[in-house]
Amino acid sequence: MVKIVDHGTWPLGEADEGVHPVGGELLWSESFYLDFAAEDGSVAGYVRLGLYPNWGRAWYWACLVGRDRPLVLLADDHVPLPGPDLAVRGRDYRATQEVVAPMRSFRLTLEAGAAAVLEDPGRPGAGPGGGATTSLEFDLEWETVGGVYPYGFIPRYEIPCRVGGVIRVGGEEIPFSGYGERDHSWGERDWWDVSWLWSSGRLDDGTFFHGMRANVGFEMPWPCFTVPPDGPLDHREGFTAATEFGEDGFPVLSRLAVPGAPMTATPLAFAPVTVTSPDGAVARFPRALCRFEAEDGRSGYGWTEWHQPAGWREHGWR
């Protein structure tokens, strides 16, 4: 039996692994994230499928980064909405998302013929389109470790995982074994209103962690958990974070106040995207493979995101 944390606010069950009834808001969406990183940080990536039924589209993002590798990025914000099976078909790519065993196992496949190759994703104006391309294929499976963590105040849950399978990029085949997290949420989400930090990783002693903090003008019990080596997932109280940014707006360092394991997150490889609202507002979404260094000497790898809508610098990141 997989442990599911109960905050006493809304029930989460195996049926929530599927798609949900659509709300009436224009920006109602359902989102599936899956990220992964090798234990030594040598290769990593993530995929996000976002469904926007009232806007008449889906977003599909997939990337691969790593040591001495350029960013390989597929970012399509005009995908035809998939059916309940979540099989995605875009221009020159197709992808599947499959719940193999609810709350236990999830499989993802991608076959893309022309993902963008970006040597400097932090350069202003860098993005997919108009440059070098390569093929990108994923056949990966996420296996739950420790339990399932729903947020206490919105319909969203996180699952720490072992990740294994095969990656192909260009003519290279990479047998992959590592760790990551998958994330599923649904409801209204306005990307052009609130900024936030989200972070997830695994330390070298086998401890998983996750924390999220939105910049809403006050502190609150932000969602946070840890999973000790070979142990069950534990909810923790008191997570927060502070971030330093460079002149280009990209984060340089975040200090994560994970209860019991304060640490720093240093970006190693960015996979940023830009998102545009129905009325033309623009927000930046820098997401990066990070090295985490805990104050007690442990270290590890994972992913962090720093969402940046208009006016984000004044949103209290410290």
Secondary structure, DSSP 8 states (H G I E B T S, - for coil): ---B---SSS---GGGGS-----SSTTEEEEEEEEEEETTSSEEEEEEEEEETTTTEEEEEEEEEETT--EEEEEEEEE----TT--EEETTEEEEEEEEETTTEEEEEEEEEEEEEES-TTSTT--SSSS-EEEEEEEEEEEE-S-BEE-SSSSEEEEEEEEEEEEEETTEEEEEEEEEEEEEEEEE--TTT--EEEEEEEETTS-EEEEEEE-SSS---B-EEEE-TTS--EE-S-B-EEEEE-TTS-EEEEEE--TT--EEEEEEEE--EEEE-TTS-EEEE-EEEEEEEETTS-EEEEEEEEEB-TTGGGS---
